[in-house]
Amino acid sequence: MVVIKLFLFGCNAGAGNTCQGKERKIDPVVSTEWLAANSKLENLVILDVRAADKYESGHIPGAINAPVACWITERDGLELELPEKEDLFSLIGACGITESSPVVLVSSLPGPDEPPYPLADSNRVADTLIYAGVKNVAVLDGGYDKWVAEGRPVTTDVPEVKAVAYTGKVKEDMFVPLAYVENRIGKAILLDTRDAAVYAGEIIEPYTTKGGHIPTAKSLPARSIWNENWLYKDKGELRKLASEVIGDKDKEVIVYCGVGGYASSWWYVLTQMLDYKNVKFYDGSAQEWTKYHDMTLD
């Protein structure tokens, strides 16, 4: 069974935008209509990142399951860290993904009053694949929930996967360490993608001991990416949101959050949908920063 095979590699624990970048062959956000019409696209991989039990209860025909837990690890007491390159490449290969494979990520939707963790899950995996050199990564707008709500077909059949030896080239400068962020304070634009109340120090999240934000950071919550139905806002709205906070599009931007989930959503939107060229991802985020530094409320 494919799910079990994938677990061997260390699982612990608006649509319609134009393609961004010269290497892209599919849009970064695709609709359910697009996926239904292109389900037989050559070498397409539909990658369901929901938990295994949800996948086994029903999934999009042809989808394989590698839950988000497969794509992260814990290192030095930090959650949601990148796997080692060898482990990551083994997992990508086990999924049958090559550098040029079109990959569509499928997740669930949160409830009306729930945080958008499932959406951040698909963005996190998308970012990880892009880091590893996969060129045609997309997320399914509305996820599995929208697919089902529209009466589209589902199955419990698990497809055969032809594993490959993945040999991509990682983007070494995409994820940056603590020392890099320390050196860029006051030079780069830091984006805090947590909820506004967390940024302001009104709420202290469980994986940090200090409230507030990294000095000079600006607030751009991940929740603002989606509308009230948890669909991606159109590109014009997203561009306006980003430009109002970032200003000069050519400036270096460093995104962070609590542990590396929400930040993945804005990294994806900025680089894949809005064509920002100089966006770094501080994976350690607040959980690491607060081990060594204070936050600020300014």
C-alpha positions as a LaTeX table, in Angstrom:
\begin{tabular}{lrrr}
\hline
Residue & $x$ (\AA) & $y$ (\AA) & $z$ (\AA) \\
\hline
Met1 & 0.00 & 0.00 & 0.00 \\
Val2 & 1.48 & 3.34 & $-1.05$ \\
Val3 & 0.72 & 5.08 & 2.23 \\
Ile4 & 2.77 & 2.55 & 4.17 \\
Lys5 & 5.65 & 2.76 & 1.73 \\
Leu6 & 5.76 & 6.52 & 2.09 \\
Phe7 & 5.68 & 6.29 & 5.86 \\
Leu8 & 8.95 & 4.37 & 5.74 \\
Phe9 & 10.69 & 7.64 & 4.95 \\
Gly10 & 10.26 & 9.17 & 8.38 \\
Cys11 & 6.70 & 10.41 & 8.89 \\
Asn12 & 6.80 & 11.41 & 12.53 \\
Ala13 & 4.06 & 12.55 & 14.24 \\
Gly14 & $-7.88$ & 32.55 & $-6.63$ \\
Ala15 & $-7.56$ & 29.98 & $-9.07$ \\
Gly16 & $-7.00$ & 31.18 & $-12.58$ \\
Asn17 & $-3.77$ & 33.05 & $-11.89$ \\
Thr18 & $-1.30$ & 33.07 & $-14.74$ \\
Cys19 & 1.77 & 30.88 & $-14.39$ \\
Gln20 & 4.68 & 32.57 & $-12.65$ \\
Gly21 & 8.28 & 32.10 & $-13.71$ \\
Lys22 & 9.76 & 30.76 & $-16.92$ \\
Glu23 & 9.86 & 27.14 & $-15.73$ \\
Arg24 & 6.21 & 26.84 & $-14.65$ \\
Lys25 & 3.79 & 24.88 & $-16.81$ \\
Ile26 & 0.79 & 25.01 & $-14.46$ \\
Asp27 & $-0.66$ & 27.77 & $-12.32$ \\
Pro28 & 0.42 & 27.91 & $-8.65$ \\
Val29 & $-3.23$ & 27.68 & $-7.55$ \\
Val30 & $-5.55$ & 25.47 & $-9.59$ \\
Ser31 & $-9.31$ & 25.09 & $-9.37$ \\
Thr32 & $-11.30$ & 21.91 & $-8.93$ \\
Glu33 & $-12.58$ & 22.46 & $-12.47$ \\
Trp34 & $-9.03$ & 22.53 & $-13.77$ \\
Leu35 & $-8.06$ & 19.35 & $-11.92$ \\
Ala36 & $-11.16$ & 17.51 & $-13.14$ \\
Ala37 & $-10.36$ & 18.50 & $-16.72$ \\
Asn38 & $-6.64$ & 17.72 & $-16.44$ \\
Ser39 & $-6.64$ & 14.59 & $-14.28$ \\
Lys40 & $-5.03$ & 12.64 & $-17.13$ \\
Leu41 & $-2.28$ & 15.20 & $-17.68$ \\
Glu42 & 0.99 & 13.45 & $-18.47$ \\
Asn43 & 3.04 & 12.67 & $-15.34$ \\
Leu44 & 0.55 & 14.48 & $-13.08$ \\
Val45 & 0.93 & 13.66 & $-9.38$ \\
Ile46 & $-2.05$ & 14.45 & $-7.15$ \\
Leu47 & $-0.50$ & 14.57 & $-3.69$ \\
Asp48 & $-2.95$ & 14.36 & $-0.79$ \\
Val49 & $-1.25$ & 15.69 & 2.36 \\
Arg50 & $-4.12$ & 14.97 & 4.74 \\
Ala51 & $-3.74$ & 12.43 & 7.54 \\
Ala52 & $-3.74$ & 8.79 & 6.43 \\
Asp53 & $-7.10$ & 7.99 & 8.02 \\
Lys54 & $-8.79$ & 10.81 & 6.13 \\
Tyr55 & $-7.19$ & 9.70 & 2.87 \\
Glu56 & $-8.29$ & 6.11 & 3.45 \\
Ser57 & $-11.87$ & 7.26 & 4.03 \\
Gly58 & $-11.98$ & 8.81 & 0.58 \\
His59 & $-9.80$ & 10.81 & $-1.81$ \\
Ile60 & $-9.63$ & 12.19 & $-5.32$ \\
Pro61 & $-9.14$ & 9.36 & $-7.85$ \\
Gly62 & $-5.47$ & 8.90 & $-8.63$ \\
Ala63 & $-4.28$ & 10.79 & $-5.55$ \\
Ile64 & $-1.47$ & 9.35 & $-3.46$ \\
Asn65 & $-1.04$ & 10.06 & 0.23 \\
Ala66 & 2.03 & 11.52 & 1.91 \\
Pro67 & 0.74 & 13.41 & 4.97 \\
Val68 & 2.36 & 16.67 & 5.96 \\
Ala69 & 4.12 & 14.84 & 8.81 \\
Cys70 & 6.24 & 13.10 & 6.16 \\
Trp71 & 7.64 & 16.42 & 5.00 \\
Ile72 & 8.85 & 17.83 & 8.32 \\
Thr73 & 11.12 & 16.78 & 11.14 \\
Glu74 & 12.11 & 17.92 & 14.62 \\
Arg75 & 15.66 & 19.12 & 15.10 \\
Asp76 & 17.35 & 20.61 & 18.17 \\
Gly77 & 13.99 & 20.95 & 19.87 \\
Leu78 & 12.47 & 22.85 & 16.94 \\
Glu79 & 9.30 & 21.66 & 15.22 \\
Leu80 & 8.46 & 21.74 & 11.50 \\
Glu81 & 12.06 & 21.69 & 10.29 \\
Leu82 & 13.17 & 20.55 & 6.85 \\
Pro83 & 14.16 & 16.89 & 6.57 \\
Glu84 & 17.73 & 16.06 & 5.62 \\
Lys85 & 18.27 & 16.28 & 1.88 \\
Glu86 & 18.72 & 12.52 & 1.47 \\
Asp87 & 15.48 & 11.75 & 3.32 \\
Leu88 & 13.61 & 14.41 & 1.39 \\
Phe89 & 14.82 & 13.17 & $-1.98$ \\
Ser90 & 13.92 & 9.58 & $-1.04$ \\
Leu91 & 10.39 & 10.68 & $-0.15$ \\
Ile92 & 9.96 & 12.69 & $-3.34$ \\
Gly93 & 11.18 & 9.73 & $-5.38$ \\
Ala94 & 8.84 & 7.35 & $-3.54$ \\
Cys95 & 5.97 & 9.60 & $-4.60$ \\
Gly96 & 7.02 & 9.19 & $-8.23$ \\
Ile97 & 7.84 & 12.89 & $-8.54$ \\
Thr98 & 10.51 & 14.18 & $-10.90$ \\
Glu99 & 11.79 & 17.75 & $-11.29$ \\
Ser100 & 9.32 & 18.39 & $-14.11$ \\
Ser101 & 6.29 & 16.51 & $-12.74$ \\
Pro102 & 3.12 & 18.60 & $-12.40$ \\
Val103 & 2.22 & 18.18 & $-8.71$ \\
Val104 & $-1.14$ & 19.27 & $-7.27$ \\
Leu105 & $-1.35$ & 19.36 & $-3.49$ \\
Val106 & $-4.63$ & 18.51 & $-1.80$ \\
Ser107 & $-5.54$ & 19.36 & 1.79 \\
Ser108 & $-8.67$ & 19.88 & 3.86 \\
Leu109 & $-10.35$ & 23.18 & 4.67 \\
Pro110 & $-10.60$ & 24.52 & 8.23 \\
Gly111 & $-13.98$ & 25.15 & 9.79 \\
Pro112 & $-15.45$ & 28.68 & 9.87 \\
Asp113 & $-13.83$ & 29.61 & 13.20 \\
Glu114 & $-10.75$ & 27.39 & 12.96 \\
Pro115 & $-7.20$ & 28.47 & 12.11 \\
Pro116 & $-6.07$ & 27.74 & 8.54 \\
Tyr117 & $-3.60$ & 25.04 & 9.55 \\
Pro118 & $-4.67$ & 22.58 & 6.80 \\
Leu119 & $-4.10$ & 25.25 & 4.14 \\
Ala120 & $-0.69$ & 26.04 & 5.58 \\
Asp121 & 0.06 & 22.30 & 5.42 \\
Ser122 & $-0.33$ & 22.25 & 1.65 \\
Asn123 & 1.74 & 25.42 & 1.31 \\
Arg124 & 4.45 & 23.96 & 3.53 \\
Val125 & 4.73 & 20.86 & 1.36 \\
Ala126 & 4.61 & 22.99 & $-1.80$ \\
Asp127 & 7.47 & 25.14 & $-0.51$ \\
Thr128 & 9.46 & 22.04 & 0.40 \\
Leu129 & 9.05 & 20.60 & $-3.09$ \\
Ile130 & 10.09 & 23.90 & $-4.65$ \\
Tyr131 & 13.11 & 24.01 & $-2.33$ \\
Ala132 & 14.02 & 20.53 & $-3.59$ \\
Gly133 & 13.87 & 21.68 & $-7.21$ \\
Val134 & 10.41 & 20.56 & $-8.36$ \\
Lys135 & 9.33 & 23.11 & $-10.96$ \\
Asn136 & 5.58 & 22.62 & $-11.40$ \\
Val137 & 3.93 & 22.67 & $-7.99$ \\
Ala138 & 0.34 & 23.79 & $-7.45$ \\
Val139 & $-2.19$ & 23.78 & $-4.62$ \\
Leu140 & $-5.84$ & 22.87 & $-5.12$ \\
Asp141 & $-8.07$ & 25.84 & $-4.31$ \\
Gly142 & $-10.75$ & 24.67 & $-1.89$ \\
Gly143 & $-9.00$ & 21.37 & $-1.35$ \\
Tyr144 & $-10.72$ & 18.04 & $-0.95$ \\
Asp145 & $-13.74$ & 19.65 & 0.74 \\
Lys146 & $-14.65$ & 21.72 & $-2.32$ \\
Trp147 & $-14.10$ & 18.75 & $-4.61$ \\
Val148 & $-16.58$ & 16.68 & $-2.57$ \\
Ala149 & $-19.08$ & 19.53 & $-2.17$ \\
Glu150 & $-19.27$ & 19.81 & $-5.96$ \\
Gly151 & $-20.21$ & 16.15 & $-6.26$ \\
Arg152 & $-17.01$ & 15.13 & $-7.99$ \\
Pro153 & $-15.88$ & 11.49 & $-7.86$ \\
Val154 & $-14.01$ & 10.08 & $-4.87$ \\
Thr155 & $-12.52$ & 6.66 & $-4.21$ \\
Thr156 & $-10.85$ & 4.54 & $-1.57$ \\
Asp157 & $-8.65$ & 2.78 & $-4.14$ \\
Val158 & $-4.93$ & 3.34 & $-3.66$ \\
Pro159 & $-3.07$ & 3.77 & $-6.95$ \\
Glu160 & 0.18 & 2.09 & $-7.85$ \\
Val161 & 3.14 & 4.43 & $-7.71$ \\
Lys162 & 6.24 & 4.01 & $-9.84$ \\
Ala163 & 9.08 & 5.22 & $-7.64$ \\
Val164 & 11.90 & 7.21 & $-9.23$ \\
Ala165 & 15.39 & 8.22 & $-8.19$ \\
Tyr166 & 14.88 & 11.92 & $-7.55$ \\
Thr167 & 17.87 & 14.12 & $-8.45$ \\
Gly168 & 16.79 & 17.74 & $-8.14$ \\
Lys169 & 18.85 & 20.76 & $-7.20$ \\
Val170 & 17.95 & 22.37 & $-3.88$ \\
Lys171 & 17.52 & 26.12 & $-3.53$ \\
Glu172 & 20.20 & 26.61 & $-0.89$ \\
Asp173 & 19.38 & 30.27 & $-0.18$ \\
Met174 & 15.62 & 29.82 & 0.27 \\
Phe175 & 15.66 & 28.89 & 3.97 \\
Val176 & 17.79 & 31.07 & 6.23 \\
Pro177 & 19.14 & 30.42 & 9.75 \\
Leu178 & 18.97 & 32.50 & 12.91 \\
Ala179 & 22.34 & 34.16 & 12.31 \\
Tyr180 & 21.20 & 35.39 & 8.91 \\
Val181 & 18.08 & 36.99 & 10.37 \\
Glu182 & 20.09 & 38.61 & 13.17 \\
Asn183 & 22.33 & 40.20 & 10.55 \\
Arg184 & 19.43 & 41.46 & 8.42 \\
Ile185 & 17.49 & 43.27 & 11.15 \\
Gly186 & 16.88 & 46.80 & 9.88 \\
Lys187 & 18.07 & 45.88 & 6.39 \\
Ala188 & 15.51 & 43.39 & 5.12 \\
Ile189 & 11.74 & 43.51 & 5.61 \\
Leu190 & 10.68 & 40.93 & 8.18 \\
Leu191 & 7.12 & 39.69 & 7.77 \\
Asp192 & 5.40 & 38.19 & 10.80 \\
Thr193 & 2.64 & 36.01 & 9.36 \\
Arg194 & 1.02 & 35.03 & 12.66 \\
Asp195 & $-2.33$ & 36.41 & 13.76 \\
Ala196 & $-2.33$ & 40.11 & 14.63 \\
Ala197 & $-3.01$ & 39.41 & 18.32 \\
Val198 & 0.06 & 37.19 & 18.50 \\
Tyr199 & 2.19 & 39.79 & 16.73 \\
Ala200 & 1.01 & 42.41 & 19.24 \\
Gly201 & 1.84 & 40.22 & 22.24 \\
Glu202 & $-1.79$ & 39.86 & 23.31 \\
Ile203 & $-1.52$ & 36.09 & 22.88 \\
Ile204 & 1.57 & 34.00 & 23.59 \\
Glu205 & 1.65 & 30.77 & 21.62 \\
Pro206 & 2.64 & 27.53 & 23.39 \\
Tyr207 & 5.97 & 27.05 & 21.61 \\
Thr208 & 7.33 & 30.43 & 22.69 \\
Thr209 & 7.87 & 31.95 & 26.12 \\
Lys210 & 7.74 & 35.57 & 25.03 \\
Gly211 & 5.05 & 37.71 & 23.47 \\
Gly212 & 5.47 & 40.16 & 20.64 \\
His213 & 7.48 & 40.00 & 17.44 \\
Ile214 & 11.04 & 40.15 & 16.14 \\
Pro215 & 12.30 & 43.75 & 16.15 \\
Thr216 & 11.36 & 45.73 & 12.99 \\
Ala217 & 8.97 & 42.98 & 11.80 \\
Lys218 & 5.73 & 43.99 & 10.09 \\
Ser219 & 2.46 & 42.14 & 10.48 \\
Leu220 & 0.93 & 40.33 & 7.50 \\
Pro221 & $-1.24$ & 37.50 & 8.86 \\
Ala222 & $-1.57$ & 34.33 & 6.84 \\
Arg223 & $-5.33$ & 34.38 & 7.40 \\
Ser224 & $-5.57$ & 37.38 & 5.06 \\
Ile225 & $-4.65$ & 35.20 & 2.06 \\
Trp226 & $-8.06$ & 33.52 & 1.90 \\
Asn227 & $-11.64$ & 34.72 & 1.78 \\
Glu228 & $-14.43$ & 33.74 & 4.17 \\
Asn229 & $-14.87$ & 30.42 & 2.32 \\
Trp230 & $-11.15$ & 29.64 & 2.60 \\
Leu231 & $-10.57$ & 30.15 & $-1.11$ \\
Tyr232 & $-7.57$ & 32.16 & $-2.29$ \\
Lys233 & $-8.26$ & 35.83 & $-2.85$ \\
Asp234 & $-7.61$ & 36.97 & $-6.38$ \\
Lys235 & $-4.16$ & 38.06 & $-7.38$ \\
Gly236 & $-5.06$ & 41.76 & $-7.38$ \\
Glu237 & $-6.25$ & 41.64 & $-3.78$ \\
Leu238 & $-3.19$ & 39.70 & $-2.68$ \\
Arg239 & $-0.85$ & 42.08 & $-4.48$ \\
Lys240 & $-2.50$ & 45.04 & $-2.73$ \\
Leu241 & $-2.21$ & 43.38 & 0.68 \\
Ala242 & 1.45 & 42.62 & 0.14 \\
Ser243 & 2.44 & 45.97 & $-1.34$ \\
Glu244 & 0.78 & 47.92 & 1.47 \\
Val245 & 3.01 & 46.18 & 4.00 \\
Ile246 & 6.18 & 45.48 & 2.02 \\
Gly247 & 6.37 & 48.59 & $-0.15$ \\
Asp248 & 9.30 & 48.24 & $-2.53$ \\
Lys249 & 8.90 & 44.89 & $-4.27$ \\
Asp250 & 12.64 & 44.68 & $-4.91$ \\
Lys251 & 13.59 & 44.73 & $-1.22$ \\
Glu252 & 14.64 & 41.54 & 0.51 \\
Val253 & 11.78 & 39.96 & 2.48 \\
Ile254 & 12.13 & 37.39 & 5.27 \\
Val255 & 8.95 & 35.57 & 6.30 \\
Tyr256 & 8.49 & 33.90 & 9.66 \\
Cys257 & 5.71 & 32.76 & 11.99 \\
Gly258 & 5.55 & 30.56 & 15.08 \\
Val259 & 7.07 & 27.29 & 13.89 \\
Gly260 & 7.16 & 27.51 & 10.08 \\
Gly261 & 3.57 & 26.84 & 8.99 \\
Tyr262 & 1.89 & 30.17 & 8.31 \\
Ala263 & 5.11 & 31.63 & 6.89 \\
Ser264 & 5.02 & 28.97 & 4.19 \\
Ser265 & 1.72 & 30.40 & 2.92 \\
Trp266 & 3.00 & 33.92 & 2.38 \\
Trp267 & 6.29 & 32.62 & 0.95 \\
Tyr268 & 4.27 & 30.67 & $-1.60$ \\
Val269 & 1.96 & 33.55 & $-2.48$ \\
Leu270 & 4.74 & 36.12 & $-2.78$ \\
Thr271 & 7.08 & 34.00 & $-4.88$ \\
Gln272 & 4.73 & 31.83 & $-6.92$ \\
Met273 & 1.68 & 34.06 & $-7.41$ \\
Leu274 & 3.02 & 37.60 & $-7.13$ \\
Asp275 & 6.49 & 37.05 & $-8.61$ \\
Tyr276 & 8.54 & 38.50 & $-5.74$ \\
Lys277 & 12.15 & 37.55 & $-6.43$ \\
Asn278 & 13.93 & 38.00 & $-3.09$ \\
Val279 & 11.93 & 36.25 & $-0.37$ \\
Lys280 & 13.65 & 34.18 & 2.31 \\
Phe281 & 12.06 & 31.75 & 4.77 \\
Tyr282 & 13.19 & 31.81 & 8.41 \\
Asp283 & 12.22 & 28.26 & 9.32 \\
Gly284 & 13.22 & 28.51 & 12.98 \\
Ser285 & 10.70 & 31.34 & 13.37 \\
Ala286 & 9.52 & 32.55 & 16.79 \\
Gln287 & 10.14 & 29.20 & 18.46 \\
Glu288 & 13.88 & 29.57 & 17.82 \\
Trp289 & 14.18 & 33.35 & 18.09 \\
Thr290 & 12.74 & 33.40 & 21.61 \\
Lys291 & 15.33 & 30.89 & 22.80 \\
Tyr292 & 18.04 & 33.50 & 22.24 \\
His293 & 16.38 & 36.91 & 22.00 \\
Asp294 & 13.54 & 38.98 & 23.35 \\
Met295 & 10.58 & 40.01 & 21.25 \\
Thr296 & 9.35 & 43.57 & 20.96 \\
Leu297 & 5.91 & 45.15 & 21.21 \\
Asp298 & 6.88 & 48.24 & 19.19 \\
\hline
\end{tabular}
